[in-house]
């Protein structure tokens, strides 16, 4: 004969197993991203990266930058090529700084000497980041 307590324990075990086996918020855990949204996000990230690369390369292509790099015994072409090896976060930070430097220089807020120092520092930073990887 089966004791009533065994039935109660078995029933309780089945109920608890069911409760813990099936997540309560199963519907909230489903995240569906459409292929169009994924493609749109990928294109936006690619365009942002390309814009950042062009911003940095534009700064490094200026006559003052090439002169500064050559005076520091750096190959401007090597520095420009190294830019594409930076990750997205590094690119975004350097592009923001490059834009600020260009704007400050155009506004007359920094001198040629300051620009040369900043350009050499940016080039050294790029080469160090790439070399460390």
C-alpha positions as CSV (number, residue, x, y, z in Angstrom):
1,X,0.0,0.0,0.0
2,X,1.2,3.5,-0.9
3,X,1.3,6.0,1.9
4,X,-0.5,9.3,1.4
5,X,2.7,11.2,2.2
6,X,4.5,9.6,-0.7
7,X,1.8,10.8,-3.1
8,X,2.0,14.3,-1.6
9,X,5.8,14.3,-1.9
10,X,5.7,13.0,-5.5
11,X,3.0,15.5,-6.5
12,X,4.9,18.4,-4.9
13,X,8.1,17.3,-6.6
14,X,6.4,17.2,-10.0
15,X,4.9,20.7,-9.4
16,X,8.2,22.2,-8.3
17,X,10.0,20.5,-11.2
18,X,7.5,22.0,-13.6
19,X,7.8,25.5,-12.1
20,X,11.6,25.5,-12.2
21,X,12.0,23.8,-15.5
22,X,9.9,26.3,-17.5
23,X,11.1,29.9,-17.2
24,X,8.4,32.3,-16.0
25,X,9.4,35.0,-18.4
26,X,9.8,32.8,-21.5
27,X,8.0,35.3,-23.7
28,X,10.2,38.2,-22.5
29,X,13.4,36.3,-23.3
30,X,12.7,36.0,-27.0
31,X,14.5,38.7,-29.0
32,X,14.0,38.7,-32.7
33,X,16.1,41.0,-34.8
34,X,15.0,41.2,-38.4
35,X,17.7,40.8,-41.1
36,X,16.9,44.3,-42.3
37,X,17.6,45.8,-38.9
38,X,20.8,43.8,-38.6
39,X,22.0,44.9,-42.1
40,X,21.1,48.5,-41.3
41,X,23.2,48.4,-38.0
42,X,26.1,46.8,-39.9
43,X,26.0,49.4,-42.6
44,X,25.9,52.2,-40.0
45,X,28.8,50.8,-38.1
46,X,30.8,50.4,-41.3
47,X,30.1,54.0,-42.4
48,X,31.0,55.3,-39.0
49,X,34.3,53.5,-39.1
50,X,35.1,54.6,-42.6
51,X,34.3,58.2,-41.7
52,X,36.6,58.0,-38.6
53,X,39.4,56.6,-40.7
54,X,39.0,59.3,-43.3
55,X,39.0,62.0,-40.6
56,X,42.3,60.8,-39.2
57,X,43.9,60.3,-42.6
58,X,42.8,63.7,-43.7
59,X,44.6,65.3,-40.7
60,X,47.7,63.1,-41.3
61,X,47.7,64.1,-45.1
62,X,48.0,67.8,-44.5
63,X,51.3,69.4,-45.5
64,X,52.0,70.3,-41.9
65,X,51.4,66.8,-40.7
66,X,53.6,65.2,-43.3
67,X,56.3,67.8,-42.5
68,X,55.9,67.0,-38.8
69,X,56.1,63.3,-39.2
70,X,59.2,63.5,-41.5
71,X,60.9,65.8,-39.0
72,X,60.2,63.2,-36.3
73,X,61.7,60.5,-38.6
74,X,58.3,58.8,-39.1
75,X,57.0,57.4,-42.4
76,X,53.6,59.2,-43.0
77,X,52.5,56.3,-45.2
78,X,53.2,53.8,-42.4
79,X,51.2,55.9,-40.0
80,X,48.2,56.2,-42.4
81,X,48.2,52.5,-43.0
82,X,48.3,51.8,-39.3
83,X,45.1,53.8,-38.8
84,X,43.0,51.0,-40.4
85,X,44.3,48.5,-37.8
86,X,42.8,50.4,-34.9
87,X,39.6,49.1,-33.3
88,X,36.3,51.1,-33.5
89,X,36.6,52.7,-30.1
90,X,40.2,53.9,-30.7
91,X,39.2,55.2,-34.1
92,X,36.3,57.1,-32.7
93,X,38.5,58.7,-30.0
94,X,41.3,59.7,-32.4
95,X,38.8,61.0,-35.0
96,X,37.2,63.2,-32.4
97,X,40.6,64.6,-31.4
98,X,41.6,65.0,-35.1
99,X,38.4,67.0,-35.8
100,X,39.0,69.2,-32.7
101,X,42.6,69.8,-33.8
102,X,41.6,70.7,-37.3
103,X,38.9,73.1,-36.0
104,X,41.2,74.7,-33.5
105,X,43.9,75.2,-36.1
106,X,41.5,76.7,-38.6
107,X,40.2,79.0,-35.9
108,X,43.7,80.1,-35.0
109,X,43.5,78.6,-31.5
110,X,46.7,76.6,-31.9
111,X,50.0,77.5,-33.5
112,X,52.0,75.6,-36.1
113,X,54.3,74.4,-33.4
114,X,51.4,73.1,-31.3
115,X,49.9,71.4,-34.3
116,X,53.2,69.6,-35.0
117,X,53.5,68.4,-31.4
118,X,49.9,67.1,-31.5
119,X,50.3,65.4,-34.9
120,X,53.5,63.7,-33.8
121,X,51.8,62.6,-30.5
122,X,48.8,61.2,-32.5
123,X,51.1,59.3,-34.9
124,X,53.1,57.9,-32.0
125,X,49.9,56.8,-30.3
126,X,48.7,55.1,-33.4
127,X,52.0,53.2,-33.9
128,X,52.1,52.2,-30.3
129,X,48.6,50.8,-30.3
130,X,49.2,48.8,-33.5
131,X,52.6,47.5,-32.2
132,X,51.1,46.3,-28.9
133,X,48.6,44.1,-30.7
